[in-house]
Amino acid sequence: MNTNTLQNINVGVDTGKSQLDIYIRPLDIYFTVPNTDKGISDAIKIIKKHKPQRVVIEATGRLEMPFILACDKAKLPYVVANPLRIKRFAEAIGQRAKNDRLDAELIAHYAERVQPELTKLKSENIRHMSDLVTRRNQLLTMQTMERNRLQILPKNISSTITPILTALKNQLEKVEAKIEKLIESCPEY
């Protein structure tokens, strides 16, 4: 039986380092899979059977990417949602309890009620550029922290900070060179 003929199917995915908690609404199907290539593949097979209107996963800062890439490859309609919007939705409906299953249910409920716009996967070059810029920002933050430490710590400890600053400078140069090379070689820029 095609469940989609009677109902709009929405899937909520709560992402963790080690597992994905998945809830299919309104069918009340809940399952977990390891957050591994095999687990994601198994989840995609189950989800695809129900022909969802959308699959919603919170942006977690990279943990969601393997799942998103698998959804895109399987041609599933997906949304990478802003966690703050989902949190505000939870507050609006009065949901306070938190665990992985309830989070997955909440995300599916959000998908059904709000019907957020589907996400389009950015090109590989754009994703790579984003990763490089993120890494550059991380290195700059670490460099600033070490420079601040250098100013306030006793001089006899500065010998432990200077090599770290040198390593950070070298890494920054490498990342910036990769960014420049990508910009030069990519028509998207």
Protein Blocks (a to p, Z undefined) as FASTA:
>chain_A
ZZklmpccdddddddfkbccddddfklpacdddddfklmmmmmmmmmmnopabdcdddeh
hmmmmmmmmmmmnopacddddfklmmmmmmmnopabdcfklmmmmmmmmmmmnopacddd
ddfklmmmmmmmmmmmmmmmmmmmmmmmmmmmcfklmmmmmmmmmmmmmmmmmmmmmmmm
mmmmpmkZZ
